[in-house]
Amino acid sequence: MKKYLNLSMFYLVLGLVLGVFYREFTKINGFEGQTVLGAVHSHVLVLGFLFFLIVLLLEKNFKISEVKHFGKWLIFHNVALIYMLSTLVARGILQVTGKDFSGLSHIAGLSHAIFGISLVWFMVILKKSIK
């Protein structure tokens, strides 16, 4: 269970750092307006920090880590989340600097699809652990 607490703390720190990065990066570049960077902070806090706190509670109550392939899911989920967050940060940086980011849309869409697969896989694991 300490692993899930550590993951939660990692995503908390990452979310806070990205929040500060968003504020300072837009200020340094004199950017005013909407950018994807503003959403990264909340994505990390909800999909990383809060999610792994919930996983910790589910582990305590249902022993979800005993379900077959949970370890593979855990790796897959973290890779998918970091991939998705990276595409959001890249798109936000390109928006603030005024560069073209048209090709990034497909990459960002793929990252969201992979993350969606991870969430569905998690629900399957959770269902098996409750049986």
SETI-58533 format. One record per atom (N, C-alpha, C): residue number from 1; y, x, z; atom name; residue in one letter. Coordinates in pm, whole numbers. Layout:
<sites>
<nr->NUM py->Y px->X pz->Z atom->CA rest->a>
...
</sites>
This chain:
<sites>
<nr->1 py->-120 px->82 pz->0 atom->N rest->m>
<nr->1 py->0 px->0 pz->0 atom->CA rest->m>
<nr->1 py->125 px->86 pz->0 atom->C rest->m>
<nr->2 py->112 px->207 pz->50 atom->N rest->k>
<nr->2 py->227 px->296 pz->50 atom->CA rest->k>
<nr->2 py->273 px->327 pz->-93 atom->C rest->k>
<nr->3 py->177 px->329 pz->-187 atom->N rest->k>
<nr->3 py->209 px->354 pz->-327 atom->CA rest->k>
<nr->3 py->306 px->249 pz->-380 atom->C rest->k>
<nr->4 py->286 px->123 pz->-344 atom->N rest->y>
<nr->4 py->372 px->15 pz->-394 atom->CA rest->y>
<nr->4 py->508 px->20 pz->-328 atom->C rest->y>
<nr->5 py->512 px->60 pz->-202 atom->N rest->l>
<nr->5 py->640 px->77 pz->-133 atom->CA rest->l>
<nr->5 py->718 px->192 pz->-198 atom->C rest->l>
<nr->6 py->648 px->302 pz->-228 atom->N rest->n>
<nr->6 py->714 px->415 pz->-294 atom->CA rest->n>
<nr->6 py->765 px->379 pz->-433 atom->C rest->n>
<nr->7 py->684 px->302 pz->-508 atom->N rest->l>
<nr->7 py->730 px->257 pz->-640 atom->CA rest->l>
<nr->7 py->853 px->167 pz->-625 atom->C rest->l>
<nr->8 py->850 px->80 pz->-527 atom->N rest->s>
<nr->8 py->963 px->-8 pz->-503 atom->CA rest->s>
<nr->8 py->1089 px->72 pz->-469 atom->C rest->s>
<nr->9 py->1073 px->172 pz->-385 atom->N rest->m>
<nr->9 py->1188 px->256 pz->-348 atom->CA rest->m>
<nr->9 py->1239 px->335 pz->-468 atom->C rest->m>
<nr->10 py->1147 px->384 pz->-552 atom->N rest->f>
<nr->10 py->1186 px->457 pz->-674 atom->CA rest->f>
<nr->10 py->1274 px->368 pz->-763 atom->C rest->f>
<nr->11 py->1228 px->244 pz->-785 atom->N rest->y>
<nr->11 py->1305 px->154 pz->-871 atom->CA rest->y>
<nr->11 py->1436 px->109 pz->-806 atom->C rest->y>
<nr->12 py->1440 px->102 pz->-673 atom->N rest->l>
<nr->12 py->1565 px->72 pz->-604 atom->CA rest->l>
<nr->12 py->1667 px->182 pz->-631 atom->C rest->l>
<nr->13 py->1625 px->307 pz->-611 atom->N rest->v>
<nr->13 py->1716 px->420 pz->-634 atom->CA rest->v>
<nr->13 py->1757 px->426 pz->-781 atom->C rest->v>
<nr->14 py->1660 px->407 pz->-872 atom->N rest->l>
<nr->14 py->1691 px->409 pz->-1015 atom->CA rest->l>
<nr->14 py->1790 px->299 pz->-1051 atom->C rest->l>
<nr->15 py->1771 px->180 pz->-997 atom->N rest->g>
<nr->15 py->1862 px->69 pz->-1024 atom->CA rest->g>
<nr->15 py->2002 px->97 pz->-974 atom->C rest->g>
<nr->16 py->2012 px->154 pz->-854 atom->N rest->l>
<nr->16 py->2144 px->186 pz->-800 atom->CA rest->l>
<nr->16 py->2212 px->296 pz->-880 atom->C rest->l>
<nr->17 py->2136 px->398 pz->-919 atom->N rest->v>
<nr->17 py->2192 px->507 pz->-1000 atom->CA rest->v>
<nr->17 py->2239 px->453 pz->-1136 atom->C rest->v>
<nr->18 py->2159 px->366 pz->-1198 atom->N rest->l>
<nr->18 py->2200 px->310 pz->-1327 atom->CA rest->l>
<nr->18 py->2320 px->218 pz->-1314 atom->C rest->l>
<nr->19 py->2335 px->153 pz->-1200 atom->N rest->g>
<nr->19 py->2454 px->72 pz->-1176 atom->CA rest->g>
<nr->19 py->2579 px->157 pz->-1169 atom->C rest->g>
<nr->20 py->2569 px->269 pz->-1099 atom->N rest->v>
<nr->20 py->2682 px->362 pz->-1092 atom->CA rest->v>
<nr->20 py->2709 px->424 pz->-1228 atom->C rest->v>
<nr->21 py->2602 px->459 pz->-1300 atom->N rest->f>
<nr->21 py->2618 px->516 pz->-1435 atom->CA rest->f>
<nr->21 py->2693 px->418 pz->-1525 atom->C rest->f>
<nr->22 py->2654 px->291 pz->-1521 atom->N rest->y>
<nr->22 py->2721 px->189 pz->-1603 atom->CA rest->y>
<nr->22 py->2871 px->185 pz->-1572 atom->C rest->y>
<nr->23 py->2903 px->179 pz->-1444 atom->N rest->r>
<nr->23 py->3044 px->168 pz->-1405 atom->CA rest->r>
<nr->23 py->3123 px->291 pz->-1448 atom->C rest->r>
<nr->24 py->3068 px->410 pz->-1421 atom->N rest->e>
<nr->24 py->3141 px->533 pz->-1451 atom->CA rest->e>
<nr->24 py->3145 px->562 pz->-1602 atom->C rest->e>
<nr->25 py->3035 px->538 pz->-1671 atom->N rest->f>
<nr->25 py->3029 px->567 pz->-1815 atom->CA rest->f>
<nr->25 py->3127 px->479 pz->-1893 atom->C rest->f>
<nr->26 py->3134 px->353 pz->-1857 atom->N rest->t>
<nr->26 py->3228 px->264 pz->-1927 atom->CA rest->t>
<nr->26 py->3372 px->300 pz->-1892 atom->C rest->t>
<nr->27 py->3393 px->340 pz->-1767 atom->N rest->k>
<nr->27 py->3529 px->378 pz->-1726 atom->CA rest->k>
<nr->27 py->3574 px->506 pz->-1798 atom->C rest->k>
<nr->28 py->3487 px->605 pz->-1804 atom->N rest->i>
<nr->28 py->3521 px->732 pz->-1871 atom->CA rest->i>
<nr->28 py->3552 px->710 pz->-2019 atom->C rest->i>
<nr->29 py->3476 px->622 pz->-2082 atom->N rest->n>
<nr->29 py->3496 px->595 pz->-2225 atom->CA rest->n>
<nr->29 py->3600 px->488 pz->-2253 atom->C rest->n>
<nr->30 py->3663 px->434 pz->-2149 atom->N rest->g>
<nr->30 py->3766 px->333 pz->-2167 atom->CA rest->g>
<nr->30 py->3713 px->206 pz->-2232 atom->C rest->g>
<nr->31 py->3588 px->174 pz->-2205 atom->N rest->f>
<nr->31 py->3525 px->58 pz->-2267 atom->CA rest->f>
<nr->31 py->3549 px->-66 pz->-2183 atom->C rest->f>
<nr->32 py->3596 px->-170 pz->-2248 atom->N rest->e>
<nr->32 py->3612 px->-299 pz->-2182 atom->CA rest->e>
<nr->32 py->3538 px->-403 pz->-2263 atom->C rest->e>
<nr->33 py->3456 px->-480 pz->-2199 atom->N rest->g>
<nr->33 py->3378 px->-581 pz->-2269 atom->CA rest->g>
<nr->33 py->3235 px->-582 pz->-2220 atom->C rest->g>
<nr->34 py->3154 px->-658 pz->-2289 atom->N rest->q>
<nr->34 py->3013 px->-672 pz->-2252 atom->CA rest->q>
<nr->34 py->2930 px->-560 pz->-2316 atom->C rest->q>
<nr->35 py->2837 px->-510 pz->-2240 atom->N rest->t>
<nr->35 py->2742 px->-411 pz->-2290 atom->CA rest->t>
<nr->35 py->2608 px->-432 pz->-2220 atom->C rest->t>
<nr->36 py->2503 px->-391 pz->-2286 atom->N rest->v>
<nr->36 py->2368 px->-404 pz->-2230 atom->CA rest->v>
<nr->36 py->2354 px->-321 pz->-2103 atom->C rest->v>
<nr->37 py->2433 px->-217 pz->-2089 atom->N rest->l>
<nr->37 py->2426 px->-134 pz->-1968 atom->CA rest->l>
<nr->37 py->2447 px->-216 pz->-1841 atom->C rest->l>
<nr->38 py->2525 px->-320 pz->-1849 atom->N rest->g>
<nr->38 py->2549 px->-404 pz->-1732 atom->CA rest->g>
<nr->38 py->2424 px->-478 pz->-1686 atom->C rest->g>
<nr->39 py->2333 px->-503 pz->-1778 atom->N rest->a>
<nr->39 py->2210 px->-576 pz->-1744 atom->CA rest->a>
<nr->39 py->2099 px->-484 pz->-1694 atom->C rest->a>
<nr->40 py->2108 px->-356 pz->-1723 atom->N rest->v>
<nr->40 py->2001 px->-263 pz->-1685 atom->CA rest->v>
<nr->40 py->1984 px->-259 pz->-1533 atom->C rest->v>
<nr->41 py->2094 px->-256 pz->-1463 atom->N rest->h>
<nr->41 py->2094 px->-250 pz->-1317 atom->CA rest->h>
<nr->41 py->2011 px->-364 pz->-1258 atom->C rest->h>
<nr->42 py->2036 px->-485 pz->-1301 atom->N rest->s>
<nr->42 py->1963 px->-599 pz->-1247 atom->CA rest->s>
<nr->42 py->1818 px->-603 pz->-1296 atom->C rest->s>
<nr->43 py->1793 px->-557 pz->-1419 atom->N rest->h>
<nr->43 py->1656 px->-551 pz->-1469 atom->CA rest->h>
<nr->43 py->1571 px->-458 pz->-1381 atom->C rest->h>
<nr->44 py->1625 px->-343 pz->-1348 atom->N rest->v>
<nr->44 py->1550 px->-247 pz->-1266 atom->CA rest->v>
<nr->44 py->1526 px->-304 pz->-1126 atom->C rest->v>
<nr->45 py->1627 px->-365 pz->-1068 atom->N rest->l>
<nr->45 py->1612 px->-416 pz->-932 atom->CA rest->l>
<nr->45 py->1512 px->-531 pz->-925 atom->C rest->l>
<nr->46 py->1512 px->-618 pz->-1025 atom->N rest->v>
<nr->46 py->1420 px->-732 pz->-1021 atom->CA rest->v>
<nr->46 py->1280 px->-693 pz->-1068 atom->C rest->v>
<nr->47 py->1271 px->-628 pz->-1184 atom->N rest->l>
<nr->47 py->1141 px->-598 pz->-1243 atom->CA rest->l>
<nr->47 py->1073 px->-475 pz->-1183 atom->C rest->l>
<nr->48 py->1148 px->-396 pz->-1110 atom->N rest->g>
<nr->48 py->1091 px->-278 pz->-1044 atom->CA rest->g>
<nr->48 py->1089 px->-295 pz->-894 atom->C rest->g>
<nr->49 py->1205 px->-293 pz->-833 atom->N rest->f>
<nr->49 py->1218 px->-298 pz->-687 atom->CA rest->f>
<nr->49 py->1154 px->-424 pz->-627 atom->C rest->f>
<nr->50 py->1201 px->-540 pz->-664 atom->N rest->l>
<nr->50 py->1148 px->-664 pz->-606 atom->CA rest->l>
<nr->50 py->1004 px->-690 pz->-649 atom->C rest->l>
<nr->51 py->972 px->-661 pz->-774 atom->N rest->f>
<nr->51 py->836 px->-684 pz->-823 atom->CA rest->f>
<nr->51 py->734 px->-606 pz->-740 atom->C rest->f>
<nr->52 py->761 px->-479 pz->-713 atom->N rest->f>
<nr->52 py->663 px->-400 pz->-638 atom->CA rest->f>
<nr->52 py->661 px->-435 pz->-489 atom->C rest->f>
<nr->53 py->768 px->-490 pz->-438 atom->N rest->l>
<nr->53 py->760 px->-546 pz->-302 atom->CA rest->l>
<nr->53 py->665 px->-665 pz->-300 atom->C rest->l>
<nr->54 py->670 px->-747 pz->-404 atom->N rest->i>
<nr->54 py->578 px->-861 pz->-415 atom->CA rest->i>
<nr->54 py->435 px->-812 pz->-433 atom->C rest->i>
<nr->55 py->415 px->-708 pz->-515 atom->N rest->v>
<nr->55 py->281 px->-651 pz->-534 atom->CA rest->v>
<nr->55 py->228 px->-602 pz->-399 atom->C rest->v>
<nr->56 py->312 px->-539 pz->-320 atom->N rest->l>
<nr->56 py->272 px->-492 pz->-187 atom->CA rest->l>
<nr->56 py->221 px->-608 pz->-102 atom->C rest->l>
<nr->57 py->293 px->-719 pz->-102 atom->N rest->l>
<nr->57 py->251 px->-835 pz->-23 atom->CA rest->l>
<nr->57 py->122 px->-896 pz->-78 atom->C rest->l>
<nr->58 py->108 px->-899 pz->-209 atom->N rest->l>
<nr->58 py->-14 px->-952 pz->-269 atom->CA rest->l>
<nr->58 py->-133 px->-862 pz->-239 atom->C rest->l>
<nr->59 py->-111 px->-732 pz->-236 atom->N rest->e>
<nr->59 py->-218 px->-639 pz->-201 atom->CA rest->e>
<nr->59 py->-263 px->-662 pz->-57 atom->C rest->e>
<nr->60 py->-167 px->-681 pz->31 atom->N rest->k>
<nr->60 py->-200 px->-703 pz->171 atom->CA rest->k>
<nr->60 py->-281 px->-831 pz->190 atom->C rest->k>
<nr->61 py->-248 px->-936 pz->117 atom->N rest->n>
<nr->61 py->-314 px->-1065 pz->134 atom->CA rest->n>
<nr->61 py->-440 px->-1084 pz->49 atom->C rest->n>
<nr->62 py->-439 px->-1032 pz->-73 atom->N rest->f>
<nr->62 py->-547 px->-1061 pz->-167 atom->CA rest->f>
<nr->62 py->-624 px->-939 pz->-216 atom->C rest->f>
<nr->63 py->-585 px->-819 pz->-174 atom->N rest->k>
<nr->63 py->-653 px->-696 pz->-218 atom->CA rest->k>
<nr->63 py->-662 px->-688 pz->-371 atom->C rest->k>
<nr->64 py->-550 px->-704 pz->-437 atom->N rest->i>
<nr->64 py->-550 px->-707 pz->-584 atom->CA rest->i>
<nr->64 py->-592 px->-573 pz->-645 atom->C rest->i>
<nr->65 py->-578 px->-464 pz->-571 atom->N rest->s>
<nr->65 py->-616 px->-334 pz->-626 atom->CA rest->s>
<nr->65 py->-767 px->-320 pz->-642 atom->C rest->s>
<nr->66 py->-845 px->-409 pz->-583 atom->N rest->e>
<nr->66 py->-991 px->-404 pz->-596 atom->CA rest->e>
<nr->66 py->-1040 px->-468 pz->-726 atom->C rest->e>
<nr->67 py->-952 px->-536 pz->-798 atom->N rest->v>
<nr->67 py->-989 px->-598 pz->-924 atom->CA rest->v>
<nr->67 py->-1005 px->-488 pz->-1030 atom->C rest->v>
<nr->68 py->-1109 px->-503 pz->-1112 atom->N rest->k>
<nr->68 py->-1137 px->-405 pz->-1216 atom->CA rest->k>
<nr->68 py->-1015 px->-387 pz->-1306 atom->C rest->k>
<nr->69 py->-984 px->-264 pz->-1339 atom->N rest->h>
<nr->69 py->-875 px->-223 pz->-1429 atom->CA rest->h>
<nr->69 py->-736 px->-236 pz->-1366 atom->C rest->h>
<nr->70 py->-727 px->-258 pz->-1236 atom->N rest->f>
<nr->70 py->-595 px->-265 pz->-1173 atom->CA rest->f>
<nr->70 py->-520 px->-133 pz->-1189 atom->C rest->f>
<nr->71 py->-590 px->-21 pz->-1172 atom->N rest->g>
<nr->71 py->-528 px->110 pz->-1186 atom->CA rest->g>
<nr->71 py->-470 px->132 pz->-1325 atom->C rest->g>
<nr->72 py->-545 px->88 pz->-1427 atom->N rest->k>
<nr->72 py->-496 px->100 pz->-1564 atom->CA rest->k>
<nr->72 py->-374 px->11 pz->-1584 atom->C rest->k>
<nr->73 py->-378 px->-109 pz->-1526 atom->N rest->w>
<nr->73 py->-263 px->-198 pz->-1537 atom->CA rest->w>
<nr->73 py->-140 px->-135 pz->-1473 atom->C rest->w>
<nr->74 py->-158 px->-74 pz->-1357 atom->N rest->l>
<nr->74 py->-44 px->-16 pz->-1285 atom->CA rest->l>
<nr->74 py->26 px->91 pz->-1370 atom->C rest->l>
<nr->75 py->-52 px->175 pz->-1433 atom->N rest->i>
<nr->75 py->4 px->278 pz->-1521 atom->CA rest->i>
<nr->75 py->73 px->213 pz->-1641 atom->C rest->i>
<nr->76 py->3 px->119 pz->-1704 atom->N rest->f>
<nr->76 py->56 px->48 pz->-1820 atom->CA rest->f>
<nr->76 py->188 px->-21 pz->-1787 atom->C rest->f>
<nr->77 py->193 px->-86 pz->-1672 atom->N rest->h>
<nr->77 py->313 px->-160 pz->-1631 atom->CA rest->h>
<nr->77 py->432 px->-66 pz->-1613 atom->C rest->h>
<nr->78 py->410 px->45 pz->-1545 atom->N rest->n>
<nr->78 py->520 px->139 pz->-1522 atom->CA rest->n>
<nr->78 py->568 px->202 pz->-1651 atom->C rest->n>
<nr->79 py->476 px->237 pz->-1740 atom->N rest->v>
<nr->79 py->515 px->293 pz->-1869 atom->CA rest->v>
<nr->79 py->594 px->189 pz->-1949 atom->C rest->v>
<nr->80 py->545 px->65 pz->-1950 atom->N rest->a>
<nr->80 py->614 px->-42 pz->-2024 atom->CA rest->a>
<nr->80 py->754 px->-66 pz->-1967 atom->C rest->a>
<nr->81 py->766 px->-65 pz->-1835 atom->N rest->l>
<nr->81 py->896 px->-89 pz->-1772 atom->CA rest->l>
<nr->81 py->994 px->24 pz->-1803 atom->C rest->l>
<nr->82 py->950 px->147 pz->-1789 atom->N rest->i>
<nr->82 py->1037 px->261 pz->-1817 atom->CA rest->i>
<nr->82 py->1076 px->262 pz->-1966 atom->C rest->i>
<nr->83 py->981 px->229 pz->-2054 atom->N rest->y>
<nr->83 py->1010 px->221 pz->-2197 atom->CA rest->y>
<nr->83 py->1116 px->116 pz->-2225 atom->C rest->y>
<nr->84 py->1101 px->-2 pz->-2164 atom->N rest->m>
<nr->84 py->1197 px->-109 pz->-2185 atom->CA rest->m>
<nr->84 py->1335 px->-69 pz->-2131 atom->C rest->m>
<nr->85 py->1339 px->-12 pz->-2012 atom->N rest->l>
<nr->85 py->1466 px->29 pz->-1953 atom->CA rest->l>
<nr->85 py->1533 px->138 pz->-2036 atom->C rest->l>
<nr->86 py->1453 px->228 pz->-2092 atom->N rest->s>
<nr->86 py->1508 px->336 pz->-2175 atom->CA rest->s>
<nr->86 py->1575 px->279 pz->-2300 atom->C rest->s>
<nr->87 py->1512 px->179 pz->-2361 atom->N rest->t>
<nr->87 py->1573 px->119 pz->-2480 atom->CA rest->t>
<nr->87 py->1702 px->45 pz->-2444 atom->C rest->t>
<nr->88 py->1705 px->-18 pz->-2328 atom->N rest->l>
<nr->88 py->1827 px->-86 pz->-2285 atom->CA rest->l>
<nr->88 py->1940 px->14 pz->-2259 atom->C rest->l>
<nr->89 py->1907 px->124 pz->-2193 atom->N rest->v>
<nr->89 py->2008 px->227 pz->-2165 atom->CA rest->v>
<nr->89 py->2058 px->287 pz->-2296 atom->C rest->v>
<nr->90 py->1966 px->318 pz->-2388 atom->N rest->a>
<nr->90 py->2006 px->376 pz->-2516 atom->CA rest->a>
<nr->90 py->2098 px->281 pz->-2592 atom->C rest->a>
<nr->91 py->2061 px->154 pz->-2597 atom->N rest->r>
<nr->91 py->2145 px->56 pz->-2668 atom->CA rest->r>
<nr->91 py->2282 px->44 pz->-2602 atom->C rest->r>
<nr->92 py->2285 px->42 pz->-2469 atom->N rest->g>
<nr->92 py->2413 px->33 pz->-2398 atom->CA rest->g>
<nr->92 py->2503 px->152 pz->-2423 atom->C rest->g>
<nr->93 py->2445 px->271 pz->-2424 atom->N rest->i>
<nr->93 py->2523 px->392 pz->-2451 atom->CA rest->i>
<nr->93 py->2580 px->386 pz->-2593 atom->C rest->i>
<nr->94 py->2498 px->342 pz->-2688 atom->N rest->l>
<nr->94 py->2546 px->332 pz->-2826 atom->CA rest->l>
<nr->94 py->2656 px->226 pz->-2839 atom->C rest->l>
<nr->95 py->2645 px->117 pz->-2764 atom->N rest->q>
<nr->95 py->2750 px->15 pz->-2767 atom->CA rest->q>
<nr->95 py->2882 px->70 pz->-2713 atom->C rest->q>
<nr->96 py->2874 px->140 pz->-2603 atom->N rest->v>
<nr->96 py->2996 px->193 pz->-2540 atom->CA rest->v>
<nr->96 py->3061 px->298 pz->-2629 atom->C rest->v>
<nr->97 py->2981 px->381 pz->-2693 atom->N rest->t>
<nr->97 py->3037 px->488 pz->-2777 atom->CA rest->t>
<nr->97 py->3071 px->440 pz->-2918 atom->C rest->t>
<nr->98 py->3035 px->315 pz->-2950 atom->N rest->g>
<nr->98 py->3069 px->259 pz->-3080 atom->CA rest->g>
<nr->98 py->2982 px->307 pz->-3195 atom->C rest->g>
<nr->99 py->2865 px->355 pz->-3164 atom->N rest->k>
<nr->99 py->2773 px->402 pz->-3268 atom->CA rest->k>
<nr->99 py->2684 px->288 pz->-3316 atom->C rest->k>
<nr->100 py->2620 px->309 pz->-3431 atom->N rest->d>
<nr->100 py->2530 px->208 pz->-3489 atom->CA rest->d>
<nr->100 py->2398 px->207 pz->-3412 atom->C rest->d>
<nr->101 py->2350 px->90 pz->-3379 atom->N rest->f>
<nr->101 py->2223 px->78 pz->-3305 atom->CA rest->f>
<nr->101 py->2132 px->-27 pz->-3368 atom->C rest->f>
<nr->102 py->2148 px->-50 pz->-3497 atom->N rest->s>
<nr->102 py->2071 px->-156 pz->-3563 atom->CA rest->s>
<nr->102 py->1921 px->-129 pz->-3561 atom->C rest->s>
<nr->103 py->1877 px->-7 pz->-3577 atom->N rest->g>
<nr->103 py->1735 px->25 pz->-3576 atom->CA rest->g>
<nr->103 py->1671 px->14 pz->-3439 atom->C rest->g>
<nr->104 py->1753 px->19 pz->-3339 atom->N rest->l>
<nr->104 py->1701 px->14 pz->-3202 atom->CA rest->l>
<nr->104 py->1651 px->-125 pz->-3165 atom->C rest->l>
<nr->105 py->1694 px->-226 pz->-3235 atom->N rest->s>
<nr->105 py->1653 px->-363 pz->-3202 atom->CA rest->s>
<nr->105 py->1502 px->-382 pz->-3211 atom->C rest->s>
<nr->106 py->1439 px->-324 pz->-3312 atom->N rest->h>
<nr->106 py->1294 px->-338 pz->-3326 atom->CA rest->h>
<nr->106 py->1222 px->-262 pz->-3215 atom->C rest->h>
<nr->107 py->1273 px->-147 pz->-3180 atom->N rest->i>
<nr->107 py->1212 px->-68 pz->-3073 atom->CA rest->i>
<nr->107 py->1227 px->-142 pz->-2940 atom->C rest->i>
<nr->108 py->1343 px->-200 pz->-2916 atom->N rest->a>
<nr->108 py->1365 px->-276 pz->-2793 atom->CA rest->a>
<nr->108 py->1277 px->-400 pz->-2789 atom->C rest->a>
<nr->109 py->1262 px->-465 pz->-2902 atom->N rest->g>
<nr->109 py->1175 px->-583 pz->-2909 atom->CA rest->g>
<nr->109 py->1031 px->-548 pz->-2879 atom->C rest->g>
<nr->110 py->985 px->-435 pz->-2931 atom->N rest->l>
<nr->110 py->849 px->-389 pz->-2905 atom->CA rest->l>
<nr->110 py->831 px->-359 pz->-2756 atom->C rest->l>
<nr->111 py->930 px->-298 pz->-2694 atom->N rest->s>
<nr->111 py->920 px->-267 pz->-2552 atom->CA rest->s>
<nr->111 py->910 px->-394 pz->-2468 atom->C rest->s>
<nr->112 py->985 px->-496 pz->-2506 atom->N rest->h>
<nr->112 py->978 px->-623 pz->-2434 atom->CA rest->h>
<nr->112 py->841 px->-689 pz->-2453 atom->C rest->h>
<nr->113 py->785 px->-679 pz->-2573 atom->N rest->a>
<nr->113 py->652 px->-736 pz->-2598 atom->CA rest->a>
<nr->113 py->546 px->-665 pz->-2515 atom->C rest->a>
<nr->114 py->554 px->-533 pz->-2508 atom->N rest->i>
<nr->114 py->458 px->-457 pz->-2428 atom->CA rest->i>
<nr->114 py->472 px->-493 pz->-2281 atom->C rest->i>
<nr->115 py->595 px->-508 pz->-2235 atom->N rest->f>
<nr->115 py->617 px->-546 pz->-2096 atom->CA rest->f>
<nr->115 py->564 px->-688 pz->-2070 atom->C rest->f>
<nr->116 py->579 px->-776 pz->-2167 atom->N rest->g>
<nr->116 py->524 px->-912 pz->-2154 atom->CA rest->g>
<nr->116 py->372 px->-909 pz->-2141 atom->C rest->g>
<nr->117 py->307 px->-823 pz->-2218 atom->N rest->i>
<nr->117 py->161 px->-806 pz->-2207 atom->CA rest->i>
<nr->117 py->125 px->-761 pz->-2065 atom->C rest->i>
<nr->118 py->205 px->-671 pz->-2011 atom->N rest->s>
<nr->118 py->180 px->-622 pz->-1876 atom->CA rest->s>
<nr->118 py->189 px->-735 pz->-1773 atom->C rest->s>
<nr->119 py->285 px->-824 pz->-1789 atom->N rest->l>
<nr->119 py->299 px->-935 pz->-1695 atom->CA rest->l>
<nr->119 py->183 px->-1034 pz->-1706 atom->C rest->l>
<nr->120 py->140 px->-1061 pz->-1828 atom->N rest->v>
<nr->120 py->25 px->-1150 pz->-1847 atom->CA rest->v>
<nr->120 py->-100 px->-1086 pz->-1786 atom->C rest->v>
<nr->121 py->-119 px->-957 pz->-1809 atom->N rest->w>
<nr->121 py->-232 px->-884 pz->-1753 atom->CA rest->w>
<nr->121 py->-228 px->-891 pz->-1601 atom->C rest->w>
<nr->122 py->-110 px->-879 pz->-1543 atom->N rest->f>
<nr->122 py->-96 px->-888 pz->-1398 atom->CA rest->f>
<nr->122 py->-139 px->-1025 pz->-1347 atom->C rest->f>
<nr->123 py->-102 px->-1129 pz->-1417 atom->N rest->m>
<nr->123 py->-141 px->-1264 pz->-1375 atom->CA rest->m>
<nr->123 py->-293 px->-1282 pz->-1383 atom->C rest->m>
<nr->124 py->-358 px->-1222 pz->-1481 atom->N rest->v>
<nr->124 py->-504 px->-1227 pz->-1491 atom->CA rest->v>
<nr->124 py->-565 px->-1155 pz->-1371 atom->C rest->v>
<nr->125 py->-512 px->-1039 pz->-1337 atom->N rest->i>
<nr->125 py->-559 px->-964 pz->-1220 atom->CA rest->i>
<nr->125 py->-540 px->-1047 pz->-1093 atom->C rest->i>
<nr->126 py->-424 px->-1108 pz->-1080 atom->N rest->l>
<nr->126 py->-396 px->-1188 pz->-961 atom->CA rest->l>
<nr->126 py->-493 px->-1306 pz->-952 atom->C rest->l>
<nr->127 py->-519 px->-1371 pz->-1063 atom->N rest->k>
<nr->127 py->-611 px->-1485 pz->-1063 atom->CA rest->k>
<nr->127 py->-752 px->-1441 pz->-1020 atom->C rest->k>
<nr->128 py->-795 px->-1325 pz->-1070 atom->N rest->k>
<nr->128 py->-928 px->-1275 pz->-1032 atom->CA rest->k>
<nr->128 py->-934 px->-1238 pz->-885 atom->C rest->k>
<nr->129 py->-824 px->-1191 pz->-829 atom->N rest->s>
<nr->129 py->-826 px->-1150 pz->-688 atom->CA rest->s>
<nr->129 py->-826 px->-1270 pz->-594 atom->C rest->s>
<nr->130 py->-778 px->-1381 pz->-639 atom->N rest->i>
<nr->130 py->-771 px->-1502 pz->-554 atom->CA rest->i>
<nr->130 py->-903 px->-1577 pz->-553 atom->C rest->i>
<nr->131 py->-987 px->-1559 pz->-654 atom->N rest->k>
<nr->131 py->-1115 px->-1629 pz->-660 atom->CA rest->k>
<nr->131 py->-1199 px->-1605 pz->-537 atom->C rest->k>
</sites>
